[in-house]
Amino acid sequence: MRLSLILPLIQAAVATRPFLNEPDTGIEDVLGDTPAGSLPDLKQIVGLPDFDWAARHYLNGSSYTYYRNGAAGEWSYRNNLEAYGRFRFRPRMMVDVTNIESTLSTSILGYNFSAPFYISPCARAGLAHSDAEKNFVKAAYEEDILYIPSLYASLSVDEIAAAKPTNGTQTIFQQVYLNSNDTATKELFDHAEQLGSKAIVFTVDSAATGNRQRASRYGVGSANTDYTYITWDYYKKLQSFTKLPVVLKGIQSVEDVKLAIEHGAPAVILSNHGGRQLDSTPSPLEVALEIYEEDPTIFQKIEIYADGGIRYGADVLKLLALGVKAVGLGRPFMFANVYGVDGVKHAIQLLKHEIAIDAANLGVSDLKKIDTSYIKWTNNGWFS
């Protein structure tokens, strides 16, 4: 039977098999007796998926579900997590990797950071910790990474801005949802600029409410309940409302990346809203691969970031190899926030360490020189 015929059957079988929310790395054996409503020692959290496990045991059902839920049958949620495992590395040996940690730094829209990842916009951090988004501000500053607060944060934009250090050195972008009220939009943009935000991140993948059935059962459904007017003409108008760069979050096809370039977008974020809006949407890795296969030079024409399903340093490397500039993580940091600022910092440190050691084991001496030669992309990795 031809590969083109049997591949969809294999993918369908994989999509319907039992799904583990986090991998079995022994956490249940070692920490399984942790009482509900309590947390294991932070030192026992050894990877980002552990924070999901800890949060599920600590938070009440509705709070955990608000962070965890996906759209419809949650195929896109699980595919976001599983897509990275379908592609294999091609490690190179006998390479001097001793300076790899010094190469993790990157720039995002011209602003320098210590690592090629950032804290993605996620709403209602107060469900996990009383200090809510303040913990993200502080941890991002101390670890020198970007934080993008959500417009639907537990704290106001003013409270989040007030949590920044008074020396004025922290860079924060502001995520927004918008409607047809141009006056309110201009005021929001002006206020974000006055508070020191360096960019606007406009979420464009929420033109309608998400079909979040798990969330509905717990009464924590989508914040957006109306059909929203989002077009390229509207984006052009938005650009005239502010001097700040307006990044488009939620792009899911190479066609829309090309249109973003045509319309002067400074950057796009490949994202399917964490699998929370429309089920059967592609993972950001799949979109990045589509872009690369269409035209690798697109990654030089616009800054492209990716957000969704990233849990390991190896996941980050696969996106960077295609040409993605930086990657965003949402749920892992929301779950880490049950430990407060120390938990968020620990999550950042774990990912930095994983990126470095995974790159070293891959034979990458300089993270800025990673490319597609280090990954086997053919046949979606199903046949090696």
C-alpha positions in Angstrom: 0.0 0.0 0.0 1.3 3.5 -0.9 2.7 5.7 1.9 0.3 8.5 1.0 -2.7 6.1 1.7 -1.5 4.5 4.9 -0.1 7.7 6.6 -3.5 9.2 7.3 -4.7 5.9 8.8 -1.8 5.8 11.1 -2.3 9.4 12.2 -6.0 8.8 12.8 -5.2 5.8 15.0 -2.7 7.8 17.0 -5.2 10.7 17.4 -7.8 8.4 19.0 -5.5 6.4 21.3 -5.6 7.1 25.1 -3.8 10.3 26.0 -1.5 11.1 28.9 -1.7 14.7 30.0 1.9 14.5 31.1 4.4 11.7 30.4 5.0 9.0 33.0 8.4 9.9 34.3 7.9 8.4 37.8 6.2 11.4 39.3 3.2 9.5 40.5 5.4 6.8 42.1 7.5 9.4 44.0 5.0 12.2 44.7 1.7 10.4 44.3 1.0 10.6 48.1 1.0 14.4 48.0 -2.3 15.4 49.7 -4.9 17.2 47.6 -4.6 20.9 48.1 -0.9 20.8 48.9 2.2 21.1 46.8 5.4 18.9 46.7 8.7 20.7 47.4 9.7 22.9 44.5 13.0 21.0 44.3 11.1 17.9 43.4 9.8 19.6 40.2 12.3 18.5 37.6 10.5 19.4 34.3 7.8 21.7 33.0 5.1 18.9 32.8 5.6 18.4 36.6 4.0 21.8 37.2 0.8 20.6 35.4 0.7 17.6 37.7 1.3 19.7 40.8 -1.3 22.3 39.8 -3.9 19.6 39.2 -3.4 18.3 42.7 -3.3 21.7 44.3 -6.0 23.8 42.6 -9.8 23.2 42.7 -11.4 21.7 39.7 -12.7 24.8 38.1 -9.4 26.8 38.5 -7.3 24.0 37.0 -9.8 23.5 34.2 -9.7 27.1 33.3 -6.0 26.7 32.5 -6.1 23.2 31.1 -9.2 23.1 28.8 -9.2 22.9 25.1 -11.8 23.2 22.3 -14.3 20.4 21.5 -12.7 17.0 21.7 -9.3 18.6 22.5 -7.6 17.0 19.5 -5.7 20.2 18.8 -4.7 20.5 22.5 -3.1 17.0 22.5 -1.7 17.5 19.0 0.1 20.6 20.2 1.9 18.4 22.7 2.5 15.4 20.5 3.5 17.1 17.3 7.1 17.6 18.5 7.6 13.9 19.1 6.8 13.1 15.5 10.1 14.6 14.3 13.5 13.1 15.0 16.8 14.7 15.6 20.0 14.1 13.6 22.6 14.6 16.3 26.2 15.4 15.3 29.1 14.2 17.4 32.7 15.4 18.1 31.6 19.1 18.2 32.9 21.6 20.8 29.7 22.5 22.7 31.3 23.9 25.8 30.2 27.4 25.2 26.6 26.7 24.3 25.1 28.5 27.3 26.6 31.7 26.2 24.7 31.5 22.9 21.1 31.3 24.3 20.5 35.1 24.1 18.2 36.5 21.4 16.5 39.7 20.4 12.7 40.2 19.9 11.7 43.2 17.9 15.2 44.6 18.7 15.0 44.1 22.5 17.6 41.8 24.0 16.8 38.8 26.2 18.7 36.0 27.8 16.9 33.2 26.1 14.7 32.5 23.0 11.5 32.0 24.9 8.9 34.2 26.6 5.9 34.1 28.9 2.8 34.0 26.7 -0.4 36.0 27.5 -2.7 33.9 29.7 -5.7 35.2 31.6 -6.6 35.1 35.3 -3.3 34.2 36.9 -5.0 35.0 40.2 -6.6 31.6 40.1 -3.2 30.1 40.9 -1.7 32.6 43.3 -2.8 35.7 45.1 0.0 37.8 43.6 -1.3 36.8 40.1 0.6 38.4 37.2 3.0 40.2 39.6 4.9 36.9 39.8 5.4 36.8 36.0 6.6 40.4 35.9 9.2 39.8 38.7 10.4 36.4 37.4 10.7 37.6 33.8 12.7 40.6 35.0 15.0 38.6 37.2 15.6 35.9 34.5 15.7 38.5 31.7 13.0 37.1 29.4 10.0 38.8 27.8 6.6 38.8 29.5 3.4 39.5 27.5 0.5 40.2 29.9 -3.1 39.3 28.8 -5.7 42.0 28.5 -7.9 39.6 30.6 -5.4 39.3 33.4 -6.5 39.1 37.0 -4.7 42.4 37.6 -5.2 45.6 35.6 -2.7 46.9 33.1 -1.8 49.6 35.7 -1.2 47.1 38.5 1.0 45.0 36.2 3.0 48.0 35.1 3.4 49.1 38.7 5.0 45.7 39.5 7.9 46.4 37.1 11.2 47.7 38.6 11.5 51.4 39.0 14.7 51.5 36.9 12.7 51.3 33.8 14.8 48.5 32.2 12.1 45.8 31.9 10.6 45.2 28.4 6.9 44.1 28.4 4.5 43.8 25.4 0.7 44.1 25.9 -1.7 41.6 24.5 -5.1 42.8 23.4 -8.5 41.7 22.2 -10.3 44.3 20.2 -13.7 45.2 18.8 -15.2 47.8 16.6 -15.0 50.6 19.3 -12.2 52.6 17.8 -12.3 55.2 20.5 -11.7 52.5 23.2 -9.0 50.9 21.1 -7.1 54.2 20.7 -7.4 54.8 24.4 -6.1 51.3 25.2 -3.2 51.7 22.8 -2.3 55.1 24.3 -2.5 53.8 27.8 -0.3 50.8 27.0 2.3 53.1 25.6 2.1 55.5 28.5 2.7 52.5 30.9 5.8 51.5 29.0 4.7 48.6 26.8 7.0 48.3 23.8 4.6 46.5 21.5 0.9 45.5 21.0 0.2 41.8 20.6 -3.2 41.6 18.8 -4.9 38.2 19.1 -6.6 37.4 15.8 -7.6 33.8 16.2 -10.7 34.6 18.3 -13.2 35.9 15.8 -15.9 33.9 17.7 -16.2 32.1 21.0 -14.3 28.9 21.4 -16.2 25.6 21.6 -14.8 24.8 25.0 -16.9 21.9 26.3 -14.7 20.9 29.2 -14.6 24.5 30.4 -18.4 24.8 30.1 -18.9 21.9 32.5 -17.0 23.9 35.1 -18.5 27.3 34.3 -15.2 28.7 33.1 -15.9 29.1 29.3 -14.5 31.6 26.8 -14.1 35.2 27.6 -15.1 36.2 24.1 -18.8 35.7 23.3 -19.4 37.9 20.2 -18.4 37.6 16.6 -15.6 40.0 16.1 -14.7 42.1 13.0 -11.0 41.2 12.2 -9.8 41.9 8.7 -6.6 43.1 7.0 -8.2 46.5 6.4 -9.0 46.7 10.1 -5.3 45.8 10.9 -4.2 48.6 8.6 -6.4 51.0 10.6 -5.0 49.8 13.9 -1.5 50.5 12.7 -2.4 54.2 12.4 -3.7 54.3 16.0 -0.2 53.8 17.6 3.5 54.2 17.2 4.0 50.9 18.8 4.6 47.8 16.6 1.4 45.7 16.4 2.2 41.9 16.4 -0.4 39.5 15.1 -0.9 36.5 17.4 -2.8 33.4 16.1 -1.5 33.0 12.6 -2.0 29.4 11.3 -1.1 29.3 7.6 1.7 30.4 5.3 -0.8 32.4 3.3 -1.6 34.6 6.3 2.1 35.0 7.1 2.6 36.3 3.5 -0.3 38.7 3.9 1.2 39.9 7.2 4.4 40.8 5.4 2.4 42.6 2.7 0.6 44.6 5.3 3.7 45.6 7.2 3.4 43.5 10.3 6.7 43.5 12.2 6.1 40.0 13.6 3.6 37.2 13.8 3.0 34.5 16.4 2.1 31.1 15.1 -0.5 29.8 17.5 -3.9 28.1 17.7 -4.7 29.6 21.1 -3.5 26.6 22.9 -6.0 24.5 21.1 -8.8 26.4 22.9 -10.7 28.0 20.0 -11.1 25.7 17.0 -10.4 22.0 17.2 -8.4 20.3 14.4 -6.2 23.4 13.9 -2.5 22.8 13.4 0.2 23.0 16.0 2.6 25.9 15.6 5.4 23.4 14.7 3.3 22.2 11.7 2.6 25.7 10.6 6.3 26.6 10.9 7.1 23.5 8.8 4.5 24.6 6.2 6.2 28.0 6.0 9.7 26.4 5.6 8.5 24.1 2.9 6.8 26.9 1.0 9.7 29.3 1.2 12.5 29.3 3.9 13.3 32.9 3.2 10.0 34.0 4.7 11.7 33.7 8.1 14.1 36.4 7.1 11.3 38.7 5.9 9.4 39.0 9.2 10.1 37.9 12.8 8.1 34.7 13.4 7.5 33.4 16.9 5.6 30.2 17.9 3.4 29.4 20.9 1.8 26.1 21.7 2.6 22.7 23.3 6.2 23.5 24.1 7.3 21.6 27.2 10.9 20.7 26.6 14.2 22.2 25.5 14.0 19.8 22.6 10.7 21.3 21.5 12.3 24.7 21.4 15.2 23.5 19.3 12.9 22.0 16.6 11.2 25.4 16.2 14.4 27.3 16.1 15.8 24.9 13.5 13.1 25.9 11.1 13.7 29.6 11.6 11.4 30.6 14.4 12.9 33.5 16.3 11.5 32.8 19.8 8.9 30.6 21.4 6.1 31.3 23.9 4.8 29.2 26.7 1.6 29.8 28.5 0.2 26.9 30.6 3.5 25.7 32.1 4.0 29.2 33.6 0.4 29.4 34.7 0.8 26.1 36.5 4.2 27.1 37.9 2.6 30.1 39.4 1.0 27.9 42.1 4.4 28.2 43.7 4.5 32.0 43.3 7.5 33.9 41.8 9.9 31.1 42.8 7.9 28.6 40.8 7.9 30.8 37.7 11.6 31.4 38.0 12.3 27.7 38.5 10.3 27.0 35.3 12.4 29.5 33.4 15.6 28.1 34.7 14.6 24.5 33.9 13.8 25.4 30.3 17.1 27.4 29.9 19.0 24.4 31.2 17.2 22.0 28.9 17.7 24.1 25.8 21.4 24.2 26.6 22.0 20.5 27.3 19.7 19.3 24.5 21.5 21.6 22.0 24.9 20.3 23.3 23.8 16.7 22.9 22.5 17.5 19.4 26.0 18.8 18.5 25.0 22.5 18.2 27.9 24.7 19.3 26.0 28.0 18.8 22.2 28.1 19.1 22.1 30.9 16.6 23.5 28.5 13.9 20.9 25.7 14.4 19.2 24.8 11.1 17.1 22.1 9.5 20.1 19.8 9.0 19.7 18.8 12.7 16.1 17.4 12.3 14.6 14.7 10.2 11.5 16.4 8.7 10.4 13.9 6.0 7.2 12.0 6.2 6.2 13.8 9.4 8.6 11.6 11.2 6.3 8.6 11.2 8.8 6.5 9.2 12.5 6.6 10.0 
